[in-house]
Amino acid sequence: MAKPMLSEELREDLALLLPNEFDRLLECCSRPLRESIRVNTLKIDKDSLVSRLTTRGWMLTPVPWCDYAYWVEGSSREVGKTLEHALGYYYMQGAVSLVPVEALDPQPGEKVLDICAAPGSKATQMGQKMRNTGVIVANDSDLKRIRALSSNTQRCGLINCVITRVDGRRFPMWAGNMFDCVLVDAPCTATGIIRKSWEAASNWSRRLARRISVLQRSLLRAGFDCLKPGGEIVYATCSLSPEENEETVNQLLQARPKAELLGLKLPGIRTRPGVTEWRGSRFDSNMAKTIRVYPHDNDAEGFFIAKVAKAN
């Protein structure tokens, strides 16, 4: 397969981030992304689903950082066109996309806000971790995406989920200090998943990253302001750009004195610490507690994840 066509600015930035690994990264991104599924334990236990699928010839390999997820190996299968998928027994979800919810680790009975929830992969994942107890407010501002969110939460059997259509930046106006935990899976330039779409790579620019970071910073501040004292928030993007990641989290630390970065321990997945300086800018030294997941480290997607607590 041909190598992805990167914009010159993206090529420069990735080479600066990974000076000795740029070719490995590019080679990995030139290969198709492996299909992966998450077993929806609200409807079926994982052993029963694996038995059903392997009996029909599926080859499933466990995802090492999530004990209810599998890669679908071998020949291409119509993973989204099975009876089991229609019944909500599993959800098609990128393997590294599972990590933000694993990092947030919402507990049964908690109040959770998913501020950019559509199409619902992480909201439904949180629902099963919470065992359909407590409440998840799954929000998105786009009506078309809300329809997909509603469909997926119903298909997966969530009964603890309330769907709202609001500009997430406005949530603190009526939900300040309300939630035990918040997920901000922010819109981004998607440079970590160019294996899905090379268009993101060819059209990327620093100007675009800076423009979208304005929205990201506002959403992150809003999510933080919705936390109860002692609550925790996870910020995640599928971008590799420091402007959208470390710079955004650094801005939160400067704007909110009660924000405290937490360390992340995620067994089974190779991660790297966040950068503490970028293009002449120095960040809070605690930014090394954030994590970067590069595509070639796990033959999967690229992600950035940060976990922040709100001091009492």
C-alpha distance (Angstrom), angle and dihedral (degrees) to the residues before:
residue distance angle dihedral
M1 . . .
A2 3.81 . .
K3 3.77 118.4 .
P4 3.83 117.9 -102.0
M5 3.78 115.8 -91.4
L6 3.80 105.4 -121.0
S7 3.75 126.3 -165.7
E8 3.79 111.6 -113.0
E9 3.81 92.1 -112.5
L10 3.81 92.6 50.9
R11 3.80 90.6 47.9
E12 3.82 89.6 52.4
D13 3.80 93.8 48.3
L14 3.80 96.1 46.7
A15 3.78 90.7 47.4
L16 3.81 88.5 51.4
L17 3.81 92.1 49.3
L18 3.82 94.0 45.0
P19 3.81 107.5 21.5
N20 3.80 94.8 166.0
E21 3.79 97.9 35.0
F22 3.78 105.3 42.9
D23 3.81 93.8 109.4
R24 3.81 91.3 49.2
L25 3.78 90.6 50.8
L26 3.79 92.3 49.0
E27 3.79 92.8 47.1
C28 3.80 90.9 51.6
C29 3.80 92.0 48.6
S30 3.80 90.3 52.3
R31 3.83 90.4 65.5
P32 3.82 124.2 79.6
L33 3.79 115.2 -97.0
R34 3.80 114.4 -108.3
E35 3.79 116.4 -111.9
S36 3.79 114.4 -115.5
I37 3.78 134.4 -176.2
R38 3.79 135.4 -159.9
V39 3.79 116.7 -143.0
N40 3.81 109.7 -128.4
T41 3.79 100.5 -135.3
L42 3.81 90.7 -171.9
K43 3.80 87.1 75.3
I44 3.81 107.7 23.7
D45 3.78 138.0 8.2
K46 3.78 115.9 -111.4
D47 3.82 96.6 -116.6
S48 3.80 91.5 55.2
L49 3.80 93.1 49.9
V50 3.80 93.4 45.4
S51 3.80 89.3 51.1
R52 3.80 91.8 50.7
L53 3.79 93.6 49.4
T54 3.81 99.1 41.1
T55 3.80 90.5 49.2
R56 3.79 85.9 62.3
G57 3.79 92.2 51.7
W58 3.82 101.6 -93.5
M59 3.78 116.2 148.9
L60 3.80 109.7 -143.8
T61 3.79 126.5 -174.0
P62 3.84 119.1 -169.2
V63 3.80 116.7 -114.0
P64 3.83 100.8 -125.9
W65 3.80 96.9 -142.7
C66 3.81 97.0 50.2
D67 3.80 120.3 44.8
Y68 3.81 94.3 -155.1
A69 3.82 99.2 49.5
Y70 3.80 133.4 84.4
W71 3.76 140.2 -172.2
V72 3.78 113.9 -126.8
E73 3.80 103.3 -133.1
G74 3.77 134.0 -167.7
S75 3.77 127.4 24.2
S76 3.77 120.9 13.3
R77 3.79 113.3 -83.5
E78 3.76 131.2 -169.2
V79 3.78 90.1 -112.5
G80 3.80 93.4 170.3
K81 3.82 95.6 48.4
T82 3.78 103.7 63.7
L83 3.79 130.1 109.3
E84 3.80 89.1 -119.6
H85 3.79 91.1 56.4
A86 3.81 91.9 48.1
L87 3.81 90.0 50.4
G88 3.81 91.3 51.9
Y89 3.80 95.2 -114.3
Y90 3.79 89.3 134.8
Y91 3.78 139.3 12.6
M92 3.80 124.3 -142.4
Q93 3.79 103.5 -124.5
G94 3.79 135.2 157.1
A95 3.79 112.0 -105.0
V96 3.82 96.0 -123.4
S97 3.80 90.4 41.1
L98 3.80 84.9 71.7
V99 3.80 92.5 64.0
P100 3.85 101.9 76.0
V101 3.81 92.0 60.4
E102 3.81 91.0 43.7
A103 3.81 87.1 53.0
L104 3.81 93.7 47.4
D105 3.83 91.4 44.7
P106 3.83 99.3 -168.6
Q107 3.79 112.4 -155.5
P108 3.82 131.4 -139.3
G109 3.78 111.9 -83.7
E110 3.81 96.9 21.5
K111 3.80 128.8 127.6
V112 3.79 109.3 -119.5
L113 3.79 133.3 -176.1
D114 3.81 121.5 -156.1
I115 3.78 98.5 -170.9
C116 3.84 97.9 -172.6
A117 3.80 98.7 28.4
A118 3.81 108.1 153.4
P119 2.98 131.2 142.8
G120 3.81 86.1 20.9
S121 3.81 109.0 -123.8
K122 3.80 94.3 129.4
A123 3.81 96.0 34.9
T124 3.81 90.5 55.7
Q125 3.80 90.5 44.7
M126 3.81 89.9 52.8
G127 3.80 89.8 47.8
Q128 3.78 92.3 59.3
K129 3.81 93.0 44.6
M130 3.81 88.0 52.1
R131 3.83 90.4 46.8
N132 3.79 91.0 -127.7
T133 3.82 92.4 -63.7
G134 3.79 131.0 118.4
V135 3.78 114.5 21.9
I136 3.79 136.3 -72.2
V137 3.78 118.0 -160.2
A138 3.80 103.0 -156.0
N139 3.77 109.4 -165.8
D140 3.77 136.2 -176.7
S141 3.79 133.6 158.8
D142 3.82 98.6 -145.2
L143 3.83 117.0 85.6
K144 3.80 95.1 -154.1
R145 3.79 91.0 52.0
I146 3.81 90.3 45.1
R147 3.81 88.6 61.4
A148 3.81 90.4 55.8
L149 3.82 90.0 46.2
S150 3.80 91.7 51.9
S151 3.80 92.2 47.4
N152 3.80 93.6 49.8
T153 3.80 96.2 46.5
Q154 3.81 89.9 50.7
R155 3.81 93.3 45.5
C156 3.81 90.7 50.8
G157 3.80 93.0 48.9
L158 3.82 100.4 -116.5
I159 3.79 112.1 169.8
N160 3.81 97.1 167.1
C161 3.80 96.1 62.3
V162 3.81 129.1 104.7
I163 3.81 116.0 -169.5
T164 3.79 120.3 -147.7
R165 3.78 132.7 -179.0
V166 3.79 107.3 -148.3
D167 3.77 138.0 128.4
G168 3.80 97.3 -96.9
R169 3.78 91.2 -139.2
R170 3.82 88.7 68.8
F171 3.82 97.4 53.7
P172 3.83 96.2 98.3
M173 3.82 89.2 62.7
W174 3.80 89.8 77.8
A175 3.81 105.4 5.9
G176 3.80 104.6 48.6
N177 3.83 115.8 148.9
M178 3.82 90.7 0.2
F179 3.81 109.6 114.8
D180 3.80 133.8 73.2
C181 3.78 91.1 -149.2
V182 3.79 138.7 2.7
L183 3.78 133.2 -158.4
V184 3.79 120.4 -153.2
D185 3.80 106.1 -172.9
A186 3.77 90.8 174.9
P187 3.80 130.4 -153.1
C188 3.80 107.0 -104.3
T189 3.80 145.9 164.6
A190 3.83 90.4 -89.3
T191 3.81 97.8 -135.8
G192 3.81 89.2 149.2
I193 3.80 92.1 64.2
I194 3.80 103.0 42.9
R195 3.80 85.4 129.5
K196 3.81 84.8 76.2
S197 3.79 96.3 44.6
W198 3.77 127.1 10.6
E199 3.79 88.7 -167.8
A200 3.81 89.2 80.1
A201 3.81 89.3 56.1
S202 3.79 97.2 46.3
N203 3.82 94.5 46.3
W204 3.81 98.1 42.5
S205 3.79 120.1 122.6
R206 3.79 136.2 165.9
R207 3.78 88.2 -119.7
L208 3.82 89.6 58.1
A209 3.81 91.4 47.9
R210 3.80 91.8 49.8
R211 3.80 91.6 47.7
I212 3.80 94.8 51.4
S213 3.81 91.0 43.5
V214 3.81 88.3 67.3
L215 3.81 89.0 62.8
Q216 3.80 92.3 42.1
R217 3.79 92.8 53.3
S218 3.79 91.8 49.5
L219 3.81 92.1 49.4
L220 3.79 92.2 47.8
R221 3.81 92.8 50.2
A222 3.81 90.3 47.1
G223 3.79 92.0 50.0
F224 3.80 91.2 48.7
D225 3.82 91.3 49.9
C226 3.82 89.2 54.4
L227 3.83 91.5 58.6
K228 3.76 123.2 102.8
P229 3.81 114.1 -125.2
G230 3.79 104.5 -82.6
G231 3.80 91.6 26.2
E232 3.79 125.4 127.4
I233 3.78 134.4 -134.3
V234 3.80 130.8 -163.3
Y235 3.79 119.5 -153.6
A236 3.80 116.2 -163.9
T237 3.79 139.1 170.8
C238 3.79 134.3 174.1
S239 3.81 88.2 -134.2
L240 3.80 128.7 105.4
S241 3.81 93.9 -156.2
P242 3.85 115.5 116.4
E243 3.81 89.1 -150.5
E244 3.81 88.5 65.5
N245 3.78 96.1 37.9
E246 3.80 125.4 26.7
E247 3.82 93.4 20.5
T248 3.80 89.8 51.4
V249 3.81 94.2 49.6
N250 3.81 90.8 43.4
Q251 3.79 89.2 55.4
L252 3.82 89.6 54.1
L253 3.81 91.1 52.9
Q254 3.79 89.6 52.3
A255 3.81 94.6 45.3
R256 3.82 98.3 43.0
P257 3.84 115.1 43.6
K258 3.82 91.1 -167.8
A259 3.82 91.9 60.6
E260 3.82 112.2 109.0
L261 3.80 122.4 -176.9
L262 3.79 114.2 -131.3
G263 3.77 128.6 -152.5
L264 3.80 118.8 -112.6
K265 3.80 126.0 -140.8
L266 3.78 111.9 -171.8
P267 3.81 112.7 170.8
G268 3.77 118.7 -149.4
I269 3.79 99.9 25.4
R270 3.79 128.4 87.9
T271 3.78 110.6 -125.3
R272 3.79 135.8 168.9
P273 3.81 129.9 -148.0
G274 3.76 119.5 -98.1
V275 3.78 118.4 -99.7
T276 3.80 118.0 -96.7
E277 3.80 96.4 -158.9
W278 3.76 135.1 28.0
R279 3.78 131.9 -177.4
G280 3.79 94.0 -20.2
S281 3.81 96.4 -40.1
R282 3.80 120.0 113.8
F283 3.80 121.0 -152.7
D284 3.78 134.2 -160.4
S285 3.82 107.1 -66.8
N286 3.81 89.2 -125.4
M287 3.80 87.7 70.5
A288 3.81 85.0 90.8
K289 3.82 85.6 75.0
T290 3.80 90.0 68.9
I291 3.78 116.7 84.9
R292 3.78 136.6 -129.6
V293 3.78 121.4 -159.0
Y294 3.80 112.3 -162.0
P295 3.82 119.9 -157.9
H296 3.80 95.7 -124.3
D297 3.81 93.7 51.1
N298 3.82 93.4 67.1
D299 3.82 103.7 10.7
A300 3.78 87.3 -114.1
E301 3.80 139.6 88.7
G302 3.78 127.5 -42.1
F303 3.82 118.0 -115.0
F304 3.78 143.6 167.9
I305 3.82 120.0 -147.2
A306 3.79 132.0 -177.7
K307 3.81 128.8 177.2
V308 3.79 120.2 -156.3
A309 3.80 131.5 -176.6
K310 3.79 126.7 -151.1
A311 3.79 109.3 -131.2
N312 3.80 118.2 -130.0
